[in-house]
């Protein structure tokens, strides 16, 4: 009998996490050895057993899955990591890959696609959607002219997340609830974004965010 392939699932939504676990373990060779909902819980689980692969959400109870990715990259390089997130791949896939992920999958993808992504990453290849692959090729063949949008690369991961929510039409209170942060903290992030992007007002920031999201 072939040796089992061990998985860790990191997601702060128990129902989704359990669904992913059931899908993974429907494959005879796959076994989930750890399921956690936060970065500290993941670190604690890693001290007990190192999996072969980890499936990681980006939003983890107020913390970022990108931070956990970097821990895997720096301390557990043998573990293959796949991001499974509700956040738009056009915004985060590139950052996730640079942080060490071997693939990026949107949560609305079908179970068959998740299994395909897992197999691809386990085989040593990188998995992204065909749409993102095309976008990467377009960017390579037809690089955009320098514009305000290039300044987005100056933003931190958290600032990018706030900008994405603004572009989707969420207000500060809604963003605070989704990120498990205070409204005041969201305001600080918005101030940082305006400064880096050289945007004067909150209204101008929201217009930019909507335009940025629509052009991804």
N, C-alpha and C positions, 0 to 999 in steps of 0.2 A: 504493500500500500504506500502511495506517495506521502511524503511528509506534509503535514498541514502548513498552510500559509496563515500567519497570525496577523490580525488586524486590531487597530485601535480606532474607535470612532469618537470624535470630539465635536459635540454639538450641544448647545444649551437649551434645545427644545426636545424634551424627552420623547414626545410622540414621533417626531421626525427621526430622531436617533434610533428608536426601536424599529421603525420601518426600514431604515438602512441596514440595521443589523440582521433583520429577517431576510432581506434581499441578499446580503453577502453570504449568510450561512445557508442559503438555498443551494450554494455550490458545495459539493462534498469536501473539497480540499480546503475550503476557507473556514476559519474559526475566529471569532472576535474574542480577544483576551482582555480587552479593557474598553469600557464606555464611560466617558466623562463629559462634563459640561463647562469646565473652566480651565484656564491655563494652569493654575496651581494644581488642580486635580490631575491634569495630564502629566505634569512634572512628577507628581507623587507616583502615578501609575508607571511611568518610565523607570523609576528607581526599582520597581518590583520585577518588571518584565519588559524587554524591548521587542516591539512587534516588527514584522517585516514591512508593513505598510500602515499608514495613518490617513484617515479621511477627516478633514478638518473644515469646520465652518469659519467664516471670517469674523462674525460677531459672537463673542463669547462672554456674555454677562458683563458688558462694559469694558472688556478687553478685546484686543485684536488678534485674530488668528494669524496675522502676519508676524506678530512677535513670537508666537509659538513655532511658526515655520522656521524662523531664524535660529531658534533653539535646536530644532531638529537638524538644520543644516550645519550648525557649528559643533554640536555635541553628539548627535546621533546620525552621522552622514549615511549610514547603511540603510536607514529607514526611508522608504519611498513615500512621498506625500502627495495627496490629491486634495485640492480645495473643492468643497461642495457647498455652494453659497447662493443666497438669494440675490446678492449684489451683482450688478451688471458686469459681465466679463470684459466689456469694452473699457470699463473704468479700472478694474482690478487685476485682470489676468496677467498683464505685463508686470505689475508690481509683485504679484504672487510668484511668478516664475523667477524674477530676480531675487526674491527672498528664499528661493530654494524649492518651490513646489515643482512637481513633475507633471502637473496637469491642473486644469481648471474646468469645473463643471457647474452649470446653473442648476439650482434645485428643481426647477420645473421640468428638467429632462426626464425622459422615460427610464424605467428601471433597466431596460435592455441597454440603454446608452451608458448608464452608470456601470454596468458590468463590462461593457466594451472599454470604457475609460480605465477601469481597474486592470483589466487584462493588458491594455497598452502600457500602462505605467509599470506593471510588474515585469513586462518584457524588456524594460529598460528604455522605452521610448517616452516621448512627451505627448500628452493628449490635450488638445483644445478643440473646440467646435470647428466645423468647416467654415462657418461664418467668420470666426476670429482668424483662422488661417488666411482667408481671403483678404481680410482687413490688413493683416501683417504684410502680405504681398503687395497690396496697393500702397501701403505706407512706404515700402522699400522701393517700389518702382516709381512712385510719384510722391516724393516727400513734400509735405505742405510747406508753403512759404512761412517764414518767421512771423508770428502773430501773437496776440495776447494769449491765445490758447497754449502756447509753448510755456508760458509761465506756470501752468498747472504743475509741471514737473518739480517746481520748487516747494510744493505743498507737502506736508507730512501725511501719513496714512490717515490719521484722524481728521485732518482738514479736508482731505479728499472725500472722506465719508460724509462730512457735513455738507460739502459742496454738492455731492450727488443727491442728498436728500432735498436740498434747496432746489435743485434742478427738477426734482420730481414734484415740487409744489408743497412740500411740508413746511410748517412753521416751526419756530424755535421750540415751542412746548412739545410738539409732536416728535421733533428730532431728539430732544432730551429724553423722552420716554423710550424711543427706539434704541438709543445708545446707552441707556441707563446712566445718564449724566444729568447734572442740574442745568436749568435754563441759563443760569449765569455762565456756566462753563461753555455752553454752546455759543453764547454771546462773545466770549473770549476767542473761541475758535474763529468766529466770523470776523472779528477785528483783525486777527492774524492773517486771514485770507485776503481781506481788503488791502492790508498793508503790502503783502507780497504781490498781489495782483494789480496794485496801484489803482484800486477802485475806491471812490469816495463815499458813496452812500450805500445803505442796506438795500434800497430799491435797485440800484445799479448792480449790486452783487447778485441779487435774485435774477435779474434779467440776464446777466452773464451766465449764471448757473443753468438756466433754462436753455439758453442758446448752446452752451457747451454740451449738455446732455443730448440735445436734438441733433448735434453734428458728430456724435460718436459713431 
